[in-house]
Amino acid sequence: MIRAGNLNKIIAVMRVTYIDNEFGEPEETWNLLINTRAGIKPVTGNEQFLVGLKNEVSHKIEMRYNPEAIIRPEDVIVYDGRKFDIEYILNYAERNSNIQILAKEKLYD
């Protein structure tokens, strides 16, 4: 169970869609999937070593499960102008109450 005080950030989960431009070529467009409260914490070196994540993951993002907005690994999380690629999505005990996302911050676009 996540304590409400730990969900102290408001994040946006963005999903990519492709729309044909005037030349008939697919063009990437990012749409808002959901705005939600979340906790964001950097992953320490010890945590990376213990679970074998190496350098793939830089942050843990925890939030409440929302059945109307199922998050997928292709989605991107945006917080305060920063972008995070989703590497893993963990649904605690498959209870659909809280999810933990292991993400890698995109340093350059």
C-alpha positions as CSV (number, residue, x, y, z in Angstrom):
1,M,0.0,0.0,0.0
2,I,1.3,3.4,-0.9
3,R,0.9,6.2,1.6
4,A,-0.9,9.2,0.2
5,G,2.0,11.5,1.4
6,N,4.4,9.6,-0.9
7,L,2.4,10.6,-3.9
8,N,3.6,14.1,-3.9
9,K,4.2,14.7,-7.6
10,I,1.8,15.2,-10.5
11,I,2.9,13.3,-13.6
12,A,1.5,13.0,-17.1
13,V,1.5,9.6,-18.9
14,M,1.8,10.2,-22.7
15,R,1.0,7.7,-25.4
16,V,2.2,7.8,-29.0
17,T,-0.2,7.6,-32.0
18,Y,0.6,7.8,-35.6
19,I,-1.4,10.1,-38.0
20,D,-0.7,10.3,-41.7
21,N,0.6,13.7,-42.8
22,E,-0.3,15.5,-46.1
23,F,2.2,13.2,-47.9
24,G,0.6,10.0,-46.6
25,E,3.6,9.3,-44.3
26,P,3.0,8.4,-40.7
27,E,3.7,11.2,-38.2
28,E,4.3,10.6,-34.5
29,T,2.0,12.4,-32.2
30,W,2.0,12.2,-28.3
31,N,-1.4,12.4,-26.6
32,L,-2.1,12.6,-22.9
33,L,-3.3,9.3,-21.4
34,I,-3.6,10.4,-17.8
35,N,-2.5,13.0,-15.3
36,T,-2.0,11.4,-11.9
37,R,-0.3,11.7,-8.5
38,A,2.9,9.7,-8.1
39,G,6.0,9.3,-6.1
40,I,9.3,9.5,-8.0
41,K,12.6,8.3,-6.4
42,P,16.1,7.7,-8.0
43,V,17.3,4.1,-7.9
44,T,20.5,3.7,-6.0
45,G,23.4,1.7,-7.2
46,N,22.8,-1.0,-4.6
47,E,19.2,-1.5,-5.8
48,Q,20.4,-1.8,-9.4
49,F,23.0,-4.4,-8.4
50,L,20.7,-6.4,-6.2
51,V,18.0,-6.8,-8.9
52,G,20.4,-6.9,-11.8
53,L,19.1,-3.8,-13.5
54,K,22.5,-2.4,-14.5
55,N,22.1,1.0,-16.1
56,E,18.7,0.4,-17.6
57,V,16.7,2.0,-14.8
58,S,17.3,5.4,-13.1
59,H,14.0,6.0,-11.2
60,K,11.2,4.2,-9.4
61,I,7.7,5.7,-10.0
62,E,4.9,4.6,-7.8
63,M,1.2,5.3,-8.3
64,R,-2.3,4.0,-7.8
65,Y,-3.7,1.6,-10.4
66,N,-6.2,3.1,-12.7
67,P,-8.3,0.6,-14.7
68,E,-9.3,3.4,-17.2
69,A,-5.7,4.1,-18.1
70,I,-3.7,0.9,-18.5
71,I,0.0,2.0,-18.8
72,R,2.1,0.2,-21.4
73,P,5.9,0.1,-21.8
74,E,5.7,2.2,-25.0
75,D,4.3,5.1,-23.0
76,V,6.4,8.0,-21.6
77,I,6.1,9.7,-18.3
78,V,6.6,13.4,-18.1
79,Y,7.3,15.3,-14.9
80,D,8.4,18.9,-14.6
81,G,9.8,19.0,-18.1
82,R,11.7,15.7,-17.6
83,K,10.8,12.6,-19.6
84,F,11.1,9.0,-18.5
85,D,11.0,5.8,-20.7
86,I,9.2,2.9,-19.1
87,E,11.4,-0.2,-18.7
88,Y,9.3,-2.3,-16.3
89,I,5.8,-2.2,-14.9
90,L,5.1,-4.1,-11.7
91,N,1.6,-4.7,-10.4
92,Y,1.9,-5.5,-6.7
93,A,0.7,-9.1,-6.2
94,E,-1.6,-8.6,-9.3
95,R,-4.1,-6.9,-7.0
96,N,-4.6,-3.9,-9.3
97,S,-4.2,-1.4,-6.4
98,N,-0.7,0.1,-6.8
99,I,1.8,-0.1,-9.6
100,Q,5.5,0.5,-9.6
101,I,7.2,1.7,-12.8
102,L,10.9,1.3,-13.2
103,A,12.0,3.9,-15.7
104,K,15.0,5.5,-17.3
105,E,15.2,9.2,-17.6
106,K,15.7,10.5,-21.1
107,L,18.6,13.0,-20.8
108,Y,18.4,14.1,-24.5
109,D,15.6,14.3,-27.0
